[in-house]
Amino acid sequence: MRRVNWYFAAGLLVALLAVAGSFHALHVVRYGKVADELRRQVELAREDGRTEDAIKFAAQYLEFRPADVGMIADLAGWLQERAKTPKQFASVLGLWQRILRLTPNDRTARLKATELNMKRFEWAAALDNLDVLLRTTPDDAGLCEDYGVCLQAVGKYDEADTWYQKAVRADPHRVSAYVRRAALLQQQLKRPEQVLPVIEQAVGANPESGPAHVARAEFLRARRT
């Protein structure tokens, strides 16, 4: 029976591991070079205003470096500007959500995700994102108004009224919040006697605002009919 030459076997194993390591290192280097070149093409296309090419190269680049948050945000921004169909908006939302999985404190990404949640009538998801955003900026009038919109959409009318009031307290010049509250009082809460005072409050705080005056004119015309 032939004896195993352990020294030879060990040497062979070391040699094989070295070859495998060399191939892996070569693969990593080539992989990195391809990614770097794709990123360079993205920047060139951006500088030249060739946004469609930038989108194509960015998508390819992210296959090599999927955790590059900056590039994901660039791609999401470009695609959102062009999105028209529900499927396209869903794809963009997926990119903003991908950023949030990587960097949960990215405020811009969360704002963009909230915007798309509301556009897609995903009220629960929008409220979840707004909860996070409001923790750091509880007096943001826009966020307060959006919270009211979401609550109104899910039938929580009294709570929506409270948030519209928070919005106008935070920013008395936010005419849209007055108008939304007036519509809520008229249609869902059935408190028509409170509508005109809200509209007058909007006009008083924003005497130069066309939308405020239009809202008052429309309310007065509707009341006469």
GUKE-338400 format. One record per residue: y, z negated, x of N, C-alpha, C in turn; chain; residue in one letter; residue number from 1. Coordinates in steps of 0.001 Angstrom, whole numbers, padded with zeros to 6 digits. Layout:
N
[[Y, Z, X], [Y, Z, X], [Y, Z, X], "A", "A", NUM]
...
This chain:
225
[[-001189, 000000, 000847], [000000, 000000, 000000], [001240, 000000, 000883], "A", "M", 1]
[[002163, 000943, 000605], [003361, 001080, 001407], [004352, -000003, 001065], "A", "R", 2]
[[004959, -000584, 002101], [005956, -001625, 001883], [007331, -001002, 001654], "A", "R", 3]
[[008091, -001656, 000781], [009454, -001189, 000503], [010362, -001564, 001662], "A", "V", 4]
[[011105, -000615, 002132], [012095, -000886, 003181], [013372, -001370, 002508], "A", "N", 5]
[[013487, -002680, 002445], [014633, -003250, 001706], [015964, -002939, 002374], "A", "W", 6]
[[015966, -002840, 003671], [017220, -002507, 004355], [017674, -001095, 003987], "A", "Y", 7]
[[016684, -000198, 003926], [017011, 001185, 003544], [017487, 001254, 002101], "A", "F", 8]
[[016788, 000516, 001198], [017150, 000516, -000227], [018548, -000045, -000441], "A", "A", 9]
[[018843, -001144, 000277], [020170, -001750, 000144], [021247, -000802, 000638], "A", "A", 10]
[[020958, -000140, 001757], [021930, 000810, 002299], [022168, 001970, 001350], "A", "G", 11]
[[021073, 002459, 000740], [021187, 003561, -000215], [022017, 003149, -001421], "A", "L", 12]
[[021797, 001935, -001907], [022559, 001439, -003061], [024043, 001341, -002738], "A", "L", 13]
[[024350, 000819, -001550], [025751, 000722, -001133], [026387, 002105, -001066], "A", "V", 14]
[[025630, 003056, -000525], [026159, 004425, -000404], [026430, 005024, -001779], "A", "A", 15]
[[025482, 004815, -002696], [025667, 005349, -004054], [026872, 004722, -004741], "A", "L", 16]
[[027026, 003412, -004570], [028173, 002735, -005166], [029479, 003240, -004578], "A", "L", 17]
[[029473, 003501, -003296], [030681, 004015, -002642], [031046, 005387, -003183], "A", "A", 18]
[[030023, 006249, -003350], [030278, 007589, -003901], [030812, 007494, -005320], "A", "V", 19]
[[030181, 006614, -006120], [030639, 006445, -007500], [032072, 005931, -007534], "A", "A", 20]
[[032358, 004992, -006633], [033719, 004462, -006574], [034717, 005527, -006180], "A", "G", 21]
[[034320, 006391, -005270], [035216, 007474, -004848], [035507, 008424, -005993], "A", "S", 22]
[[034447, 008769, -006738], [034650, 009656, -007893], [035558, 009004, -008926], "A", "F", 23]
[[035358, 007691, -009141], [036198, 006981, -010117], [037654, 006970, -009667], "A", "H", 24]
[[037866, 006670, -008383], [039231, 006635, -007859], [039884, 008003, -007987], "A", "A", 25]
[[039112, 009048, -007675], [039646, 010405, -007793], [040010, 010716, -009239], "A", "L", 26]
[[039148, 010275, -010162], [039412, 010499, -011585], [040688, 009780, -012016], "A", "H", 27]
[[040853, 008529, -011547], [042041, 007757, -011909], [043302, 008437, -011400], "A", "V", 28]
[[043250, 008928, -010151], [044414, 009604, -009566], [044768, 010851, -010356], "A", "V", 29]
[[043740, 011672, -010654], [043990, 012897, -011418], [044495, 012577, -012818], "A", "R", 30]
[[043909, 011564, -013421], [044311, 011119, -014766], [045785, 010741, -014767], "A", "Y", 31]
[[046191, 009968, -013749], [047574, 009538, -013654], [048516, 010698, -013423], "A", "G", 32]
[[048079, 011667, -012602], [048939, 012824, -012328], [049158, 013661, -013584], "A", "K", 33]
[[048106, 013818, -014367], [048245, 014571, -015625], [049229, 013873, -016555], "A", "V", 34]
[[049096, 012549, -016673], [050005, 011784, -017528], [051438, 011905, -017044], "A", "A", 35]
[[051637, 011803, -015732], [052997, 011903, -015175], [053595, 013278, -015445], "A", "D", 36]
[[052777, 014305, -015328], [053283, 015654, -015568], [053645, 015851, -017040], "A", "E", 37]
[[052828, 015317, -017927], [053138, 015427, -019350], [054440, 014684, -019679], "A", "L", 38]
[[054631, 013525, -019072], [055882, 012789, -019307], [057079, 013594, -018796], "A", "R", 39]
[[056906, 014229, -017651], [057980, 015071, -017104], [058309, 016216, -018060], "A", "R", 40]
[[057280, 016799, -018659], [057508, 017878, -019615], [058235, 017379, -020863], "A", "Q", 41]
[[057915, 016151, -021282], [058628, 015566, -022425], [060110, 015463, -022118], "A", "V", 42]
[[060450, 014944, -020935], [061848, 014751, -020574], [062574, 016086, -020439], "A", "E", 43]
[[061914, 017074, -019868], [062527, 018397, -019750], [062808, 018990, -021127], "A", "L", 44]
[[061838, 018872, -022024], [062019, 019405, -023380], [063135, 018656, -024104], "A", "A", 45]
[[063217, 017348, -023896], [064270, 016548, -024525], [065647, 017026, -024032], "A", "R", 46]
[[065771, 017191, -022721], [067050, 017612, -022141], [067467, 018991, -022625], "A", "E", 47]
[[066483, 019859, -022835], [066771, 021236, -023257], [066927, 021375, -024775], "A", "D", 48]
[[066724, 020277, -025494], [066825, 020340, -026949], [065629, 020982, -027616], "A", "G", 49]
[[064507, 021073, -026903], [063291, 021665, -027479], [062431, 020535, -028064], "A", "R", 50]
[[062857, 020058, -029218], [062219, 018874, -029789], [060765, 019122, -030165], "A", "T", 51]
[[060460, 020316, -030662], [059072, 020603, -031034], [058152, 020520, -029823], "A", "E", 52]
[[058626, 021029, -028686], [057824, 020927, -027465], [057717, 019466, -027019], "A", "D", 53]
[[058823, 018727, -027161], [058798, 017310, -026784], [057765, 016547, -027612], "A", "A", 54]
[[057695, 016866, -028892], [056704, 016225, -029767], [055291, 016534, -029299], "A", "I", 55]
[[055047, 017785, -028980], [053705, 018203, -028542], [053311, 017492, -027250], "A", "K", 56]
[[054202, 017479, -026277], [053884, 016855, -024990], [053769, 015339, -025122], "A", "F", 57]
[[054615, 014747, -025978], [054546, 013285, -026176], [053209, 012884, -026781], "A", "A", 58]
[[052735, 013650, -027757], [051441, 013349, -028374], [050319, 013455, -027347], "A", "A", 59]
[[050386, 014472, -026487], [049366, 014631, -025450], [049454, 013495, -024426], "A", "Q", 60]
[[050667, 013143, -024042], [050879, 012063, -023074], [050291, 010748, -023575], "A", "Y", 61]
[[050473, 010469, -024855], [049989, 009202, -025411], [048468, 009129, -025469], "A", "L", 62]
[[047789, 010252, -025341], [046334, 010207, -025231], [045927, 009591, -023888], "A", "E", 63]
[[046783, 009737, -022885], [046510, 009173, -021563], [047062, 007752, -021437], "A", "F", 64]
[[048229, 007523, -022040], [048866, 006201, -021939], [049255, 005726, -023343], "A", "R", 65]
[[048266, 005278, -024105], [048492, 004950, -025518], [049339, 003704, -025752], "A", "P", 66]
[[049613, 002919, -024719], [050387, 001690, -024909], [051839, 001836, -024468], "A", "A", 67]
[[052288, 003061, -024226], [053690, 003285, -023835], [054567, 003196, -025082], "A", "D", 68]
[[055119, 002009, -025317], [055866, 001747, -026554], [057087, 002653, -026681], "A", "V", 69]
[[057781, 002871, -025568], [058968, 003718, -025610], [058651, 005128, -026070], "A", "G", 70]
[[057544, 005675, -025568], [057167, 007036, -025957], [056699, 007081, -027403], "A", "M", 71]
[[055991, 006051, -027842], [055569, 006007, -029250], [056800, 006005, -030156], "A", "I", 72]
[[057815, 005226, -029770], [059038, 005152, -030573], [059759, 006496, -030597], "A", "A", 73]
[[059819, 007162, -029445], [060448, 008489, -029404], [059722, 009458, -030327], "A", "D", 74]
[[058388, 009466, -030234], [057597, 010371, -031073], [057790, 010047, -032549], "A", "L", 75]
[[057779, 008759, -032889], [057978, 008364, -034290], [059341, 008803, -034796], "A", "A", 76]
[[060360, 008637, -033957], [061704, 009045, -034364], [061803, 010536, -034615], "A", "G", 77]
[[061238, 011336, -033713], [061273, 012787, -033892], [060513, 013206, -035149], "A", "W", 78]
[[059351, 012626, -035353], [058539, 013006, -036517], [059178, 012537, -037817], "A", "L", 79]
[[059824, 011371, -037789], [060455, 010877, -039016], [061603, 011778, -039445], "A", "Q", 80]
[[062333, 012329, -038485], [063418, 013253, -038820], [062897, 014504, -039523], "A", "E", 81]
[[061643, 014856, -039261], [061084, 016094, -039809], [060135, 015861, -040983], "A", "R", 82]
[[059781, 014627, -041234], [058782, 014337, -042269], [059294, 014702, -043655], "A", "A", 83]
[[058431, 015310, -044435], [058775, 015709, -045799], [057690, 015328, -046801], "A", "K", 84]
[[056458, 015293, -046376], [055346, 015037, -047289], [054864, 013589, -047150], "A", "T", 85]
[[054203, 013063, -048177], [053654, 011705, -048071], [052744, 011526, -046858], "A", "P", 86]
[[051944, 012543, -046554], [051039, 012455, -045418], [051815, 012340, -044112], "A", "K", 87]
[[052909, 013091, -044005], [053715, 013041, -042785], [054391, 011678, -042633], "A", "Q", 88]
[[054917, 011148, -043743], [055539, 009826, -043681], [054505, 008753, -043335], "A", "F", 89]
[[053286, 008910, -043838], [052223, 007957, -043519], [051907, 007986, -042027], "A", "A", 90]
[[051918, 009163, -041427], [051650, 009282, -039993], [052741, 008592, -039176], "A", "S", 91]
[[053984, 008775, -039610], [055101, 008127, -038909], [054988, 006608, -039035], "A", "V", 92]
[[054685, 006144, -040234], [054521, 004710, -040444], [053429, 004155, -039533], "A", "L", 93]
[[052370, 004911, -039376], [051289, 004482, -038497], [051756, 004280, -037061], "A", "G", 94]
[[052694, 005114, -036609], [053223, 004964, -035250], [054065, 003699, -035115], "A", "L", 95]
[[054928, 003415, -036113], [055729, 002185, -036067], [054816, 000954, -036120], "A", "W", 96]
[[053766, 001035, -036915], [052815, -000086, -036985], [052060, -000252, -035669], "A", "Q", 97]
[[051797, 000845, -035014], [051136, 000795, -033698], [052017, 000041, -032696], "A", "R", 98]
[[053320, 000304, -032744], [054249, -000419, -031870], [054216, -001906, -032185], "A", "I", 99]
[[054194, -002249, -033473], [054206, -003657, -033865], [052930, -004377, -033443], "A", "L", 100]
[[051820, -003667, -033370], [050594, -004289, -032864], [050712, -004592, -031376], "A", "R", 101]
[[051433, -003722, -030661], [051617, -003912, -029225], [052730, -004903, -028921], "A", "L", 102]
[[053817, -004826, -029695], [054983, -005697, -029471], [055485, -006192, -030831], "A", "T", 103]
[[054910, -007268, -031337], [055236, -007752, -032683], [056706, -008125, -032888], "A", "P", 104]
[[057425, -008392, -031805], [058826, -008794, -031934], [059800, -007621, -031854], "A", "N", 105]
[[059285, -006409, -031892], [060153, -005226, -031832], [060871, -005065, -033175], "A", "D", 106]
[[062135, -005464, -033203], [062900, -005475, -034457], [063144, -004063, -035000], "A", "R", 107]
[[063456, -003138, -034099], [063714, -001762, -034543], [062486, -001171, -035217], "A", "T", 108]
[[061331, -001369, -034616], [060095, -000838, -035196], [059815, -001475, -036550], "A", "A", 109]
[[060091, -002771, -036671], [059832, -003440, -037951], [060801, -002958, -039029], "A", "R", 110]
[[062037, -002727, -038645], [062999, -002178, -039610], [062562, -000791, -040080], "A", "L", 111]
[[062124, 000032, -039140], [061664, 001377, -039499], [060418, 001312, -040385], "A", "K", 112]
[[059511, 000407, -040067], [058307, 000259, -040883], [058670, -000204, -042289], "A", "A", 113]
[[059623, -001126, -042384], [060069, -001612, -043699], [060670, -000478, -044521], "A", "T", 114]
[[061499, 000315, -043878], [062121, 001460, -044558], [061062, 002391, -045148], "A", "E", 115]
[[060025, 002670, -044367], [058978, 003562, -044843], [058093, 002893, -045886], "A", "L", 116]
[[057848, 001594, -045742], [057106, 000861, -046780], [057808, 001024, -048123], "A", "N", 117]
[[059118, 000847, -048126], [059875, 000947, -049381], [059880, 002382, -049904], "A", "M", 118]
[[059994, 003319, -049009], [059986, 004727, -049412], [058653, 005101, -050049], "A", "K", 119]
[[057583, 004459, -049590], [056233, 004745, -050092], [055807, 003764, -051191], "A", "R", 120]
[[056775, 002946, -051670], [056528, 001975, -052751], [055472, 000946, -052369], "A", "F", 121]
[[055398, 000614, -051077], [054470, -000400, -050591], [055216, -001739, -050533], "A", "E", 122]
[[055433, -002298, -051710], [056345, -003437, -051818], [055830, -004679, -051110], "A", "W", 123]
[[054547, -004952, -051195], [053998, -006148, -050546], [054160, -006060, -049026], "A", "A", 124]
[[053865, -004902, -048461], [054010, -004720, -047013], [055478, -004833, -046608], "A", "A", 125]
[[056353, -004261, -047431], [057785, -004350, -047142], [058262, -005794, -047153], "A", "A", 126]
[[057808, -006565, -048134], [058197, -007976, -048215], [057693, -008756, -047002], "A", "L", 127]
[[056483, -008444, -046552], [055953, -009117, -045365], [056846, -008855, -044151], "A", "D", 128]
[[057241, -007606, -043975], [058110, -007265, -042854], [059492, -007899, -043001], "A", "N", 129]
[[060018, -007896, -044219], [061328, -008506, -044453], [061294, -010008, -044188], "A", "L", 130]
[[060195, -010656, -044528], [060059, -012088, -044237], [060229, -012346, -042734], "A", "D", 131]
[[059595, -011506, -041932], [059692, -011665, -040482], [061121, -011427, -040008], "A", "V", 132]
[[061743, -010375, -040516], [063098, -010022, -040085], [064119, -011084, -040488], "A", "L", 133]
[[063951, -011642, -041681], [064911, -012621, -042189], [064815, -013970, -041480], "A", "L", 134]
[[063715, -014206, -040800], [063600, -015476, -040061], [064672, -015586, -038981], "A", "R", 135]
[[065018, -014465, -038380], [066003, -014489, -037296], [067403, -014135, -037776], "A", "T", 136]
[[067523, -013409, -038891], [068852, -013045, -039410], [068878, -013269, -040922], "A", "T", 137]
[[068889, -014528, -041341], [068813, -014821, -042782], [070040, -014374, -043571], "A", "P", 138]
[[071156, -014114, -042886], [072377, -013707, -043580], [072659, -012215, -043452], "A", "D", 139]
[[071645, -011457, -043122], [071813, -009997, -043052], [071850, -009448, -044479], "A", "D", 140]
[[073009, -008938, -044880], [073200, -008497, -046267], [072251, -007367, -046643], "A", "A", 141]
[[072030, -006446, -045726], [071134, -005331, -046025], [069709, -005786, -046265], "A", "G", 142]
[[069244, -006715, -045436], [067889, -007238, -045611], [067779, -008019, -046911], "A", "L", 143]
[[068817, -008786, -047240], [068800, -009543, -048500], [068730, -008600, -049696], "A", "C", 144]
[[069500, -007536, -049646], [069462, -006564, -050739], [068093, -005903, -050841], "A", "E", 145]
[[067539, -005503, -049696], [066208, -004884, -049714], [065159, -005846, -050274], "A", "D", 146]
[[065295, -007127, -049944], [064356, -008117, -050475], [064463, -008157, -051997], "A", "Y", 147]
[[065697, -008102, -052489], [065894, -008059, -053936], [065278, -006835, -054577], "A", "G", 148]
[[065428, -005694, -053910], [064850, -004444, -054427], [063337, -004576, -054552], "A", "V", 149]
[[062692, -005116, -053518], [061236, -005258, -053536], [060785, -006236, -054622], "A", "C", 150]
[[061494, -007348, -054751], [061140, -008323, -055786], [061323, -007731, -057182], "A", "L", 151]
[[062379, -006969, -057356], [062605, -006321, -058654], [061473, -005340, -058955], "A", "Q", 152]
[[061042, -004633, -057926], [059983, -003627, -058114], [058663, -004260, -058530], "A", "A", 153]
[[058413, -005505, -058092], [057150, -006159, -058452], [057317, -007100, -059651], "A", "V", 154]
[[058454, -007007, -060317], [058642, -007752, -061558], [059138, -009175, -061414], "A", "G", 155]
[[059586, -009570, -060228], [060123, -010922, -060036], [061638, -010862, -060182], "A", "K", 156]
[[062083, -010751, -061430], [063470, -010423, -061705], [064445, -011550, -061370], "A", "Y", 157]
[[064104, -012776, -061709], [065012, -013883, -061403], [065185, -014059, -059896], "A", "D", 158]
[[064092, -013915, -059161], [064183, -014021, -057710], [064992, -012861, -057135], "A", "E", 159]
[[064819, -011686, -057704], [065599, -010531, -057247], [067086, -010780, -057451], "A", "A", 160]
[[067440, -011352, -058591], [068835, -011676, -058876], [069394, -012614, -057808], "A", "D", 161]
[[068616, -013599, -057432], [069042, -014546, -056395], [069311, -013835, -055074], "A", "T", 162]
[[068459, -012903, -054719], [068628, -012210, -053435], [069797, -011237, -053464], "A", "W", 163]
[[070063, -010605, -054605], [071259, -009757, -054698], [072519, -010600, -054530], "A", "Y", 164]
[[072506, -011801, -055078], [073650, -012691, -054905], [073798, -013107, -053440], "A", "Q", 165]
[[072682, -013344, -052774], [072739, -013666, -051347], [073351, -012503, -050568], "A", "K", 166]
[[073001, -011297, -050962], [073509, -010112, -050257], [075030, -010020, -050360], "A", "A", 167]
[[075585, -010231, -051552], [077038, -010094, -051698], [077779, -011289, -051107], "A", "V", 168]
[[077115, -012437, -051049], [077750, -013565, -050357], [077823, -013288, -048860], "A", "R", 169]
[[076778, -012672, -048341], [076754, -012338, -046916], [077749, -011229, -046588], "A", "A", 170]
[[077919, -010302, -047514], [078848, -009188, -047293], [079468, -008772, -048636], "A", "D", 171]
[[080651, -009293, -048947], [081290, -008968, -050235], [081620, -007488, -050402], "A", "P", 172]
[[081549, -006730, -049309], [081852, -005300, -049394], [080608, -004446, -049638], "A", "H", 173]
[[079500, -005072, -049865], [078255, -004328, -050091], [078149, -003971, -051571], "A", "R", 174]
[[078783, -002883, -051940], [078895, -002490, -053347], [077531, -002239, -053973], "A", "V", 175]
[[076619, -001668, -053216], [075303, -001336, -053780], [074586, -002571, -054300], "A", "S", 176]
[[074796, -003725, -053666], [074137, -004947, -054135], [074703, -005397, -055477], "A", "A", 177]
[[076025, -005270, -055663], [076628, -005585, -056961], [076050, -004680, -058046], "A", "Y", 178]
[[075986, -003393, -057725], [075539, -002406, -058716], [074068, -002651, -059077], "A", "V", 179]
[[073242, -002932, -058090], [071828, -003217, -058367], [071698, -004469, -059239], "A", "R", 180]
[[072493, -005484, -058913], [072418, -006715, -059702], [072861, -006455, -061141], "A", "R", 181]
[[073923, -005676, -061310], [074404, -005368, -062662], [073323, -004649, -063467], "A", "A", 182]
[[072650, -003693, -062829], [071580, -002961, -063520], [070430, -003894, -063872], "A", "A", 183]
[[070083, -004805, -062973], [069023, -005774, -063229], [069382, -006671, -064418], "A", "L", 184]
[[070621, -007152, -064452], [071061, -008008, -065553], [071029, -007256, -066886], "A", "L", 185]
[[071401, -005988, -066850], [071457, -005194, -068073], [070062, -004809, -068574], "A", "Q", 186]
[[069223, -004373, -067669], [067964, -003753, -068093], [066787, -004722, -068150], "A", "Q", 187]
[[066567, -005469, -067080], [065377, -006328, -067040], [065652, -007753, -067545], "A", "Q", 188]
[[066746, -008337, -067119], [067012, -009725, -067494], [067680, -009866, -068860], "A", "L", 189]
[[068159, -008744, -069415], [068755, -008736, -070761], [069901, -009755, -070870], "A", "K", 190]
[[070800, -009687, -069918], [071990, -010550, -069940], [073249, -009682, -069867], "A", "R", 191]
[[073477, -008886, -070886], [074585, -007926, -070830], [075953, -008576, -070667], "A", "P", 192]
[[076099, -009813, -071128], [077391, -010483, -071016], [077762, -010798, -069568], "A", "E", 193]
[[076792, -010756, -068657], [077071, -011046, -067250], [077355, -009791, -066428], "A", "Q", 194]
[[077151, -008627, -067040], [077246, -007389, -066266], [078684, -007075, -065867], "A", "V", 195]
[[079598, -007073, -066827], [080973, -006701, -066512], [081591, -007628, -065468], "A", "L", 196]
[[081396, -008948, -065550], [081944, -009804, -064484], [081433, -009432, -063090], "A", "P", 197]
[[080182, -009019, -062998], [079640, -008611, -061700], [080330, -007337, -061216], "A", "V", 198]
[[080503, -006381, -062132], [081170, -005131, -061764], [082622, -005391, -061379], "A", "I", 199]
[[083295, -006254, -062126], [084685, -006574, -061809], [084775, -007281, -060448], "A", "E", 200]
[[083781, -008078, -060146], [083736, -008736, -058841], [083620, -007692, -057734], "A", "Q", 201]
[[082810, -006688, -057968], [082651, -005624, -056981], [083961, -004877, -056760], "A", "A", 202]
[[084657, -004555, -057869], [085928, -003837, -057767], [086980, -004717, -057095], "A", "V", 203]
[[087010, -005997, -057456], [087985, -006895, -056869], [087816, -007053, -055364], "A", "G", 204]
[[086570, -007101, -054906], [086311, -007248, -053475], [086436, -005929, -052725], "A", "A", 205]
[[086377, -004817, -053482], [086406, -003487, -052857], [087302, -002543, -053655], "A", "N", 206]
[[088602, -002821, -053698], [089500, -002026, -054550], [089583, -000552, -054171], "A", "P", 207]
[[089236, -000217, -052934], [089299, 001184, -052494], [087951, 001887, -052601], "A", "E", 208]
[[086964, 001194, -053127], [085617, 001767, -053168], [085419, 002659, -054381], "A", "S", 209]
[[085126, 003927, -054149], [084836, 004845, -055244], [083616, 004427, -056038], "A", "G", 210]
[[082484, 004086, -055381], [081294, 003682, -056136], [081527, 002478, -057040], "A", "P", 211]
[[082361, 001534, -056605], [082635, 000362, -057445], [083370, 000772, -058715], "A", "A", 212]
[[084362, 001645, -058587], [085126, 002100, -059755], [084262, 002975, -060666], "A", "H", 213]
[[083399, 003782, -060058], [082491, 004616, -060858], [081550, 003728, -061656], "A", "V", 214]
[[081019, 002681, -061036], [080105, 001769, -061729], [080800, 001107, -062914], "A", "A", 215]
[[082054, 000704, -062737], [082770, 000078, -063842], [083012, 001078, -064962], "A", "R", 216]
[[083401, 002297, -064610], [083656, 003319, -065623], [082386, 003634, -066407], "A", "A", 217]
[[081264, 003732, -065716], [079998, 004040, -066388], [079582, 002906, -067321], "A", "E", 218]
[[079788, 001667, -066877], [079434, 000535, -067728], [080287, 000510, -068972], "A", "F", 219]
[[081601, 000721, -068819], [082498, 000674, -069983], [082195, 001812, -070942], "A", "L", 220]
[[081870, 002994, -070389], [081521, 004107, -071254], [080229, 003828, -072009], "A", "R", 221]
[[079237, 003251, -071332], [077965, 002942, -071994], [078169, 001890, -073081], "A", "A", 222]
[[079075, 000963, -072869], [079281, -000087, -073859], [079957, 000453, -075116], "A", "R", 223]
[[080747, 001519, -074978], [081412, 002115, -076140], [080483, 002956, -076983], "A", "R", 224]
[[079403, 003436, -076388], [078496, 004329, -077134], [077471, 003546, -077937], "A", "T", 225]
